[in-house]
Amino acid sequence: MIHGRVEYAELTFVPDPAGQLVRFVVTLPDGVSPDQVEKQRSRQRSELGELRRILEGHDPWDLPDSVLTGEDLSALVSSAVSSLPDFEGITRFPRDLIQNLAEAGLIERRWRQRSAGIAGDVEFGILLSDELARQVPAGACIGYSLHTETVLSLLHRFGDNEFLTQLRAEAMAGRKIGCIAASEYTGGSDLSAIKTLATQVDDGWVISGRKKFVSLGAVADFAITLCQIAEPLGEPTGRTALIVVPLDETVVVAEHDKLGTHCLDTVAIEFDHVLVPDDAFLGRKGLGVLSLNYGLTFERLAIASQVTRGCELALSMAVEHAERRRQFGKALRDHQYLRFRMAEQLAEIYTLKSAVSDLAREVAHSPMNRGLMSRIAGVKLVAARAGERLISESMQVFGGAGYLLSETPLGQFWNDVRVARIGAGTDEMMLSIVSEMLAGETELYDRLVRIS
Ligand SMILES: Cc1cc2nc3c(=O)[nH]c(=O)nc-3n(C[C@H](O)[C@H](O)[C@H](O)COP(=O)(O)OP(=O)(O)OC[C@H]3O[C@@H](n4cnc5c(N)ncnc54)[C@H](O)[C@@H]3O)c2cc1C
């Protein structure tokens, strides 16, 4: 359902499940006199006519940005979230969040193919991620972006057979939820050294091994799993591959007790000779780490956007508190040192927001290349580090109350945001990606540097 407003009238456009416009409801709020209505009638008619023209013949999700933005998106997300149980105290990701977002048409809208192709509408994805970060805790946002950004980007990019196309359709509809199983007990940074094996047998491949960190692993239906391909006798080849493995045949061996992001389950799982078909491979065999990095790049951008929004929320509460709280005879806000520190936070938030939205636009319109992947890694790195620092600064404005979990949510925000420096690749791995693009400028150096 999409809401709009022209002068005195509230408009509601109700699409049917097939996406066609079937109802167009105009409501006049209480207190508007017939005279006022008469006066505005001709103007409204032309505005309504204009909106009808915009809407007729359009897929409702293909509305111009001026119609589906801000309040509309916020209302859709809020209705997807409203039927969920309270997040307080839950330790498993609520699957219904993804299903409800899918039913509201939002996941379809995120992955609608734009002219450039497989990345879908990344800008919309960022708007959605940003809105979710406003309405649900960080753990739920991460679970959402693992499925909608990482898993679905891999299924769109590499899902080229019937098995994977069918799985993608189920995942888009929120009927099946996917997760990523890459990191192992031996390490999550050096993924080329993983030990989980995929061994070919007559009717497919057998997967065996253990993964230490699998977020959504307790609730998802399948895991996109990074394996090492083995010779038929089980000898590892050193070549990695991504394979879809059903989770109903795996065992959860541990549920991790985490510092934050509690409503996202993160578990260790074991694959004990799980048989998968040859069609379950995503991308080329031997290029598993590279293919995974493609999917993680979308998640990194979503993390940067969610962290930025988290900082914005924390700052807005700090500013409000600084207006209400008085010390030394005036509001905290009127102490210039505090006001300037909050302004510094806002300036960093502006910068991060611009960087995230620029990258989202570029990714949507041009294929993902090394340069873009490096820039996204750079923004994720900077956002994750800034998140930890900025939320701590907002906490500081609350004094002691900032440290009390029973009085303010800032401490929990701080615990939650810390994982952004680890998940989807640590700070150090982001630096490694960024460092590949370091390039000197020979001509400039020769022209301007005169070291004796
Ligand atoms: C809450 C949470 C959820 C997670 N969810 C998932 C998930 O869904 N799926 C998944 O596959 N993984 C997941 N992970 C795992 C995460 O991706 C890894 O923890 C991360 O990649 C680091 O791996 P590690 O913990 O093994 O640390 P290590 O790889 O052992 O690294 C330890 C430290 O050394 C640094 N380091 C390593 N190599 C170098 C180097 N060459 N130069 C400089 N520094 C280096 C690392 O950056 C890190 O700081 C999750 C982790 C957490 C905490």
PDBQT file of the ligand as one rigid body, heavy atoms in Angstrom, charges set to zero:
ROOT
HETATM    1  C1  LIG A 501      29.012 -12.118  15.658  1.00  0.00    +0.000 C 
HETATM    2  C2  LIG A 501      29.764 -12.727  14.515  1.00  0.00    +0.000 A 
HETATM    3  C3  LIG A 501      29.060 -13.212  13.432  1.00  0.00    +0.000 A 
HETATM    4  C4  LIG A 501      29.726 -13.840  12.382  1.00  0.00    +0.000 A 
HETATM    5  N1  LIG A 501      28.997 -14.359  11.349  1.00  0.00    +0.000 NA
HETATM    6  C5  LIG A 501      29.629 -15.059  10.387  1.00  0.00    +0.000 A 
HETATM    7  C6  LIG A 501      28.894 -15.703   9.347  1.00  0.00    +0.000 A 
HETATM    8  O1  LIG A 501      27.674 -15.592   9.268  1.00  0.00    +0.000 OA
HETATM    9  N2  LIG A 501      29.557 -16.434   8.441  1.00  0.00    +0.000 N 
HETATM   10  C7  LIG A 501      30.916 -16.558   8.470  1.00  0.00    +0.000 A 
HETATM   11  O2  LIG A 501      31.480 -17.244   7.623  1.00  0.00    +0.000 OA
HETATM   12  N3  LIG A 501      31.652 -15.937   9.429  1.00  0.00    +0.000 NA
HETATM   13  C8  LIG A 501      31.040 -15.192  10.375  1.00  0.00    +0.000 A 
HETATM   14  N4  LIG A 501      31.772 -14.579  11.361  1.00  0.00    +0.000 N 
HETATM   15  C9  LIG A 501      33.207 -14.773  11.408  1.00  0.00    +0.000 C 
HETATM   16  C10 LIG A 501      34.020 -13.549  11.016  1.00  0.00    +0.000 C 
HETATM   17  O3  LIG A 501      33.904 -13.322   9.636  1.00  0.00    +0.000 OA
HETATM   18  C11 LIG A 501      35.454 -13.842  11.455  1.00  0.00    +0.000 C 
HETATM   19  O4  LIG A 501      35.454 -13.819  12.874  1.00  0.00    +0.000 OA
HETATM   20  C12 LIG A 501      36.440 -12.859  10.907  1.00  0.00    +0.000 C 
HETATM   21  O5  LIG A 501      36.553 -13.002   9.520  1.00  0.00    +0.000 OA
HETATM   22  C13 LIG A 501      37.838 -13.060  11.552  1.00  0.00    +0.000 C 
HETATM   23  O6  LIG A 501      38.208 -14.410  11.566  1.00  0.00    +0.000 OA
HETATM   24  P1  LIG A 501      38.748 -15.070  12.933  1.00  0.00    +0.000 P 
HETATM   25  O7  LIG A 501      37.784 -14.792  14.001  1.00  0.00    +0.000 OA
HETATM   26  O8  LIG A 501      39.065 -16.482  12.675  1.00  0.00    +0.000 OA
HETATM   27  O9  LIG A 501      40.088 -14.278  13.261  1.00  0.00    +0.000 OA
HETATM   28  P2  LIG A 501      41.515 -14.558  12.639  1.00  0.00    +0.000 P 
HETATM   29  O10 LIG A 501      41.391 -14.810  11.181  1.00  0.00    +0.000 OA
HETATM   30  O11 LIG A 501      42.209 -15.562  13.453  1.00  0.00    +0.000 OA
HETATM   31  O12 LIG A 501      42.219 -13.149  12.838  1.00  0.00    +0.000 OA
HETATM   32  C14 LIG A 501      42.574 -12.655  14.149  1.00  0.00    +0.000 C 
HETATM   33  C15 LIG A 501      43.007 -11.204  14.008  1.00  0.00    +0.000 C 
HETATM   34  O13 LIG A 501      44.191 -11.136  13.210  1.00  0.00    +0.000 OA
HETATM   35  C16 LIG A 501      43.986 -10.270  12.121  1.00  0.00    +0.000 C 
HETATM   36  N5  LIG A 501      44.714 -10.773  10.958  1.00  0.00    +0.000 N 
HETATM   37  C17 LIG A 501      44.588 -11.983  10.358  1.00  0.00    +0.000 A 
HETATM   38  N6  LIG A 501      45.414 -12.086   9.322  1.00  0.00    +0.000 NA
HETATM   39  C18 LIG A 501      46.090 -10.913   9.258  1.00  0.00    +0.000 A 
HETATM   40  C19 LIG A 501      47.098 -10.388   8.386  1.00  0.00    +0.000 A 
HETATM   41  N7  LIG A 501      47.563 -11.077   7.343  1.00  0.00    +0.000 N 
HETATM   42  N8  LIG A 501      47.560  -9.148   8.628  1.00  0.00    +0.000 NA
HETATM   43  C20 LIG A 501      47.097  -8.409   9.644  1.00  0.00    +0.000 A 
HETATM   44  N9  LIG A 501      46.129  -8.853  10.502  1.00  0.00    +0.000 NA
HETATM   45  C21 LIG A 501      45.640 -10.073  10.301  1.00  0.00    +0.000 A 
HETATM   46  C22 LIG A 501      42.489 -10.281  11.890  1.00  0.00    +0.000 C 
HETATM   47  O14 LIG A 501      42.071  -9.123  11.178  1.00  0.00    +0.000 OA
HETATM   48  C23 LIG A 501      41.986 -10.312  13.316  1.00  0.00    +0.000 C 
HETATM   49  O15 LIG A 501      42.009  -9.042  13.862  1.00  0.00    +0.000 OA
HETATM   50  C24 LIG A 501      31.126 -13.943  12.421  1.00  0.00    +0.000 A 
HETATM   51  C25 LIG A 501      31.840 -13.434  13.510  1.00  0.00    +0.000 A 
HETATM   52  C26 LIG A 501      31.165 -12.848  14.558  1.00  0.00    +0.000 A 
HETATM   53  C27 LIG A 501      31.943 -12.344  15.744  1.00  0.00    +0.000 C 
ENDROOT
TORSDOF 0
